[in-house]
Amino acid sequence: MKLHRAISITLAVIFRVAFAQTPPGGPPSVYPAKPVRIVIPFAPGGATDVVFRMLTPSLSENLGQSVVIDNRPGGAATIGMNVVAKSSPDGYTLGVANVSFTVNPFILGKLPFDTEKDFAPVSLVATITMVLAVHPSVPVRSVKEFIAFAKARPGSLNYASGGNASSGHLACELFMYKTGIKMIHIPFKGGGPSVASTIGGQTAIIFTTVPSVIQHLKAGRLIGLGVSALTRDPALEEVPTIAEAGVPGYEFFDWQGVVVPAGTSADAINRLHREIVRALADPELRKRIGAVGARVVGSTPEELNAFIKKDLATWSTVVKATGIRID
């Protein structure tokens, strides 16, 4: 009898605790309880797409749910980021921000979202070096030769980019500003199409991320003249920096950060941050990402927030100084 009474009391306590932890309407939810979508505002094949297709299998495993990439190119990356801004803040739609995210407020007349208010930072995933490359038919093999070649043909050379306000567009505008050359901008809907155009000879020059073209450079389909960082890229050690090759002080790099709609719970953001950083800590994944020219970061939400604010301030100044515009 005493045993039955003890069991009854124990069960009653368990039921009370369970009931207290269960919200009205059903059992407590566990995040994530369904697949997670990552919106990439560029076409497949570009650097951002390459890096995140490497990251998502590990992230899926860590989260215990499928992580699906949704490419939404166009509108200088605003179409995809607007999808994120307007999505439910439930942690199931993530967006990938890059340098376009912080320059668009200064070169576009009006955005369909507020860059500073409509998103919450999760993690800075990686930074990416750019490379100035030409089709093999262009008769130059160094940055100095290229500058002289372009100055002799003002406004007659065309260069490809992944779109208006893409990292390639901005890097080349900054390069033209510092060197005094003039070229025609041919924007595409993503890094992949712009690279294909230059390989095919439809465009002569491209300023793009190392991951987008590293295999083509090694195969000789494109000729790398200089990288945009102040130090040589480990993935392309034979290619000098643009600064050392003839344009002192030139520096530019792209970056990739994960953001979510504003209002997403701290619990969801912290879980996403934790699992992204855990995935990026894997030596094999870091090696694979590094091999295509990206440098792994894996920051906290607070660090990404500070990074975005600093980049906004930087591009506010640079746009005023260079007169960069959307074609």
Number of C-alpha atoms within 10 A of each C-alpha: 6 7 8 9 10 11 12 12 12 12 12 12 12 12 12 12 11 12 13 10 11 13 11 9 6 8 11 10 9 8 16 17 11 13 14 19 17 21 25 26 30 30 22 21 20 22 27 28 24 16 25 18 16 14 20 18 14 19 22 18 13 17 20 14 15 17 23 16 18 19 16 21 22 18 18 24 28 23 17 22 30 22 19 28 25 15 16 15 19 17 23 21 24 30 27 26 24 23 22 24 22 21 23 24 18 18 18 15 8 10 14 12 17 12 18 15 11 17 23 25 26 29 27 29 25 21 17 27 24 30 33 26 27 26 22 18 10 15 11 17 15 19 23 15 15 17 20 13 16 19 17 11 13 13 13 11 17 16 23 27 31 30 28 26 28 26 26 30 26 25 25 23 23 21 22 16 15 14 16 12 20 19 18 14 22 19 22 22 22 28 31 21 20 29 27 16 21 23 22 13 16 14 22 20 29 31 30 34 28 27 26 24 30 19 13 16 16 12 10 13 16 27 25 28 22 26 32 28 20 18 15 18 24 14 16 19 11 12 19 23 26 27 18 16 16 17 16 12 13 19 19 21 20 23 22 24 26 25 28 31 26 19 14 17 14 12 11 19 19 15 17 23 22 18 17 25 20 14 21 21 14 11 10 10 17 18 14 14 21 19 16 22 25 30 19 22 18 23 21 17 20 14 15 21 20 12 15 22 13 13 16 21 12 13 19 17 12 15 17 11 11 13 12 18 15 15 10
